[in-house]
Structures are given as structure tokens and as C-alpha cells.
Amino acid sequence: MNKAIVSSLFALIIFILPLVINAEEIPPKIGVMFSHPNEQYAKITSPGGKYKPPYMNEETVYPKVSYSSIYDKELKYYHFLKQQGYNVQKVSHDALNSLELLHQYDAIVFPYTTLMNHQQRENLKRYIYGGGGALFIYGTGRNELDYMPKNGQMDLTPLIFHTISYIWEWDNLTELFQSRFITDNHLKNVVISNNPDVTHPILTEAYKKLGRNYIQISENRSDGYWYEIMEPWNSNIKPLLVISDFSYASQPEYMKKGKTGAMFALEYGKGRVVVIPFKMFDFLHVEANDKWEDNTRGLAWDKTYGHEDAAALTNSSVNWVIQRASSNAFKRLYDVQLTTSNISAYVTPQKKFAIRGTVKTSNGGNVPVRGYLKVQVLDQNNKVLGEYKRVLPGLAPKGAEDSSFTEKFEILLPGNLANGNYTLYITFEDTRHDRKGFITRAERFTITKKGNSGTLSSFKMFSDVPMNSSHYKHISDAAKIGIITGYGNGKFMPASNVSRLNAMMMLLRALDIKPSSTATMPASDMKKGQYGYDVMATAYQRGFITLENGKANPQAPIRRGVMAQALTKAFQLQGKSDLPFTDISPSYEQYKNIEVLYHHEITTGTTPTTYNPYAPVTRQQFATFIMRSLNASSK
């Protein structure tokens, strides 16, 4: 080969190589939510009236008036990002029904997307925890799509009518915001500026675009604006923008000039979020030909100022949320604690066997919780003889106001109740008041009645589970709930492999599902009426477990791969992760289920790079996996 040919080939390679490299650099895909339900909601009018939500006093429902076009706000962000050179696409509201569809985007912009249903909020939460980014501009997720008003009906979509607590203003999306909602405040002549106490990449990039080291956005519209006032529970979350001045506030007691936040940047799991609790879309100025609905046609609204600032902040916010969260980002910690005191049992002068005491329910985690506190007295057959129940609509995370609740209880039984042993069973069922959830924490005491007095003894832990075991707390919690029972000799045998049958027994107990006597399965090694058949058949019909070569194999150890299916299906968990495991491939049948468990940190593998799908699961491991799944299932 002569030198001329070699030189030509070399030049061709040098020319092609950058093209190949650039072809591999796929630009981030940004979505803008175009929500048809929200677009329609803006146009709806409905009457006011009175409504009494469960467990609340009668509330005033204000008339719903028509809003300015939400479609125009969506269109404005779409054109703005397109003009800025982003790879931007319109996202249908239906995408919120699918975690897979959401994960097609590196980040999604939500302009005034107030209406979502419970599952859509959950999908969005999981999308961000798994690494997605989001820019929320005003009113995100605060209304319930399932209550979209029809002609002549009151507007009951605001979530406060359904969550019955401002601690859960965004329902199951609340933990993403890591904040308490304070109020909606009507302000006039507002000035919004950068927080002088905060340095953040979003602000730094915006300053660079503007050529100055400050942000100032303001308005002097005669009708002013509504602002969402929110307060992060996490002291590390500082507002990037603050409301530095205003001339009027409908609720001045909730305002502090220079302190009340107007923009927040959060990390949640592997994802990033920017929350803008004011109508910044009205300050954004876009010129584009399209089918605008309002006369503003994409332009900034009259008597609003700081249009360049709004544009620079939008750019820098999108650039920040498309990146993965830092290594020390928010990791979800669920930890409800039940503490009892002053418990007594005795026959009163009125001939009632009274069980009285105090229970303190505390939130020791970093996510809000809610549910039912229930105190029951059970006989030897676990039949409920009496109970006391209290709805706890919201406990804020540890360290915040309203993170615990103390309740006195009294249960009165007949004074002539037979002597013997009874169980005082105290539980916390994690759920919204109008839904069924799972018992995630419990305490047990034995009440020994003898004549007119009763003595109490605390729950006795298994003798072969030492307190220094990494599984101790999970085994203890599972035993107190009644998920695991151990053996008659007071032992649990934690290091023994758990059989497929025993694993399904534990799982059904955790779910409070009774084995069905009518359930069937086409297993060649088990017959109806055989011990454990109803358990295995119930689990099989629900998709928790599958047959192995046509066999149920009830006494065989459950394997880690099968365990992933059982937990994911049983607790209806979802999520996506970048798995680090080298011993499983995407073609492995349990790959997606393992991905879900890894997303929730229910399992992190047997080593940082191996999952060991065919290894047996021990009894202590399965107890831990169930409790972690219960913790992850709180919504």
C-alpha cells in the first residue's frame, strides 16, 4: 500500500471519528407535560357549598372559576426549551400511568399540572427516585383527578378533602417534596430575589447567563398573585429564591420577608427536583406561532418584570435536574415507633375488666407517615374481644413539629371474663384513612387475668436471635406483628433456610390474607387437603410464586430470584434501577423484579456486584426482606 493511500485513509479516519463520537452522544430528552385533564379543569366552573370530609368539621367549598389557559403555559415551556436548543417533546398525561413511559425522559417539566390520581403520583415519585428529573411550576399534584367535577357539582378535587391533613398536602407525592404545606397566600406587589445565604449551581449558572450576581422578579398587577407557602422538613434544604418584599398578604402571619421561599431544589433518591411555588410561567416571555388559546400568545403578562431572570432560571433548572443526584442525596427512611406506658388491667367497681394505658406513636424516619393506631384484646384463639381505634392523619418526619402523637386508651370487657392469658395487641396500620394498608409496627403484651386483677408481661423475643444481630430489629418487628411465629421451644432458627411453604405463610400473614380453601394449582406433588396446599395455592393464584417443572416443591428452600418475584408482586412494588450485578442479565426472568427490589433498597446483593439468584434465603433474611418491603410499601 503506497503512502498516498495510507495518508488518505488516515485523513478519512480523522474525519469520521468525531462524527462517530458525536453520534454516540445522545442529548438529554426533556418532556413537557401536556395534560388534557388539567387543560379541561382550567375551563370548568362549579358552585360552592358545604362539605364534611371524614374525621373533619364541615368545610367551605369555594366556587370554582375558570382559569387562564393551562395549555398555553405548557406550550410556552415547550417553545421556550425548543428555542433554547433542547431535545424537547410533548408528554401526554397518560404517560403518568406508566413508569416505563416516564423513564423515556431525562427530565419532565410540569407547568401547573395540578390534577393527578394516586397511582400517577406514585409513578412520578418512583420515576424521580430512580433517577428522573422534574421541574414543577406551581400547583403540582395538589388535586385529585378522580374527583374531577361535573356540571353543577362542587369542586372536591383539592387533596385536603381526602388527606384531611396539610402534612399530606400532596398525598403520596408529599415525601418527594420533603416539605409541609403551610397555606395559599394572596400577595400583591411582590419582589422575588435570590437568597443571599445560598450558593447553588442553578443560581451560579443563571448569574452567568444574566451577567450579574443577583435575581430579581417582580410584579405590580392590581389583582396580585396567589403563592404556595411551603416549608421543608429537611433543614439542609434552603430556598434558592425568597419573597423579599410585598405590599399586601391575605395571611401576613405566614410571611417573612427575605425568608419565605419561592424556589427550592431537592434531591430524592437518584433524581433531582426543582419546585417553584409561584406562577413563574407568567413571567416567561416566548415568541412563537402556534394555536394559542389566550390573547397573551406566549408573551409575559403585563406588569410582570424579570423576564430574563425567569428564562435564565428555567435554563439552569433544567440543566440541573437532568443530572443524577449526588451520592449523599435523600435516601428514604421509614421508621414508626410505638411506645407504651402506664398500662394496667383490673376489674372496676362497675364490674368491668378495664385495660387502660397510653401509646405514643412516633415517626423516627425522614418521610411523613399516616395510618390507624389500633389497640385490641385477643383471646387464646386470636379472636378480638375489644378494641380501641384512632386515625392518625399525619405524622411529620423526625425532628419536625407534629412528628409524634400520644393517645390514652381504654377497653372495657365483662368483669366475669374467664381467668387466663389474653393478648394486648397494639398495631400501626400504615394507610390513608379511606384505604386499606399494611401493619408495619406492633407491640404485644400478655395479660394474665386472675380474679379481679390482671398482670402484664412483655413480648418475649426468640432466645436464639442475639440483640447484636443485624436482623434483630426486623425479626422482632415481624414477630410482634405476627408474621413469624418461630418454634414451640422459643427459638426461631434464624440461619436455617426458609422453605417455599414457610416463606408463603409469612408473606400471607404480612398481607393479612387468609389462605383460601377454594384456591387450586396444577402441581403434581401436592394434592388438595394436604398440609400447606391452601397456602401454596393462594400464593400461586396471586402470582407470588410459580411452579417449578410442574411442582410446588413446598419444602425446598426459596431462592433469591424467586423471592424477588414474591415480594414485588405481593407488595405491588415498582421502580427502575441501574443494577450493578454481573451474575444476572436482562434476559433472566426475574431481572425486572430484582431491579424493583434494588430500587427500594430491599436487597443490595450478596456482594456489591453479585446477586446470587439461585442461592437459598435464610429465615432471618426473609424476615428482613418482608419488613423492608412493608416499609417501602407505605404510600
Helices and strands as residue ranges (DSSP letters): H 3-24, E 29-34, H 36-43, E 49-51, E 59-61, H 70-83, E 87-92, G 93-97, H 99-102, E 107-111, E 115-116, H 118-129, E 133-137, E 143-144, G 145-147, H 160-163, G 166-168, G 171-173, H 174-177, E 179-188, E 191-194, H 201-210, E 216-219, E 225-232, E 241-245, E 248-249, G 252-254, E 261-268, E 271-276, G 280-283, E 304-305, H 307-321, E 336-347, E 352-363, E 369-378, E 384-395, E 404-414, E 420-430, E 438-450, E 453-458, H 472-481, H 500-511, H 533-541, H 560-570, H 591-599, H 619-632
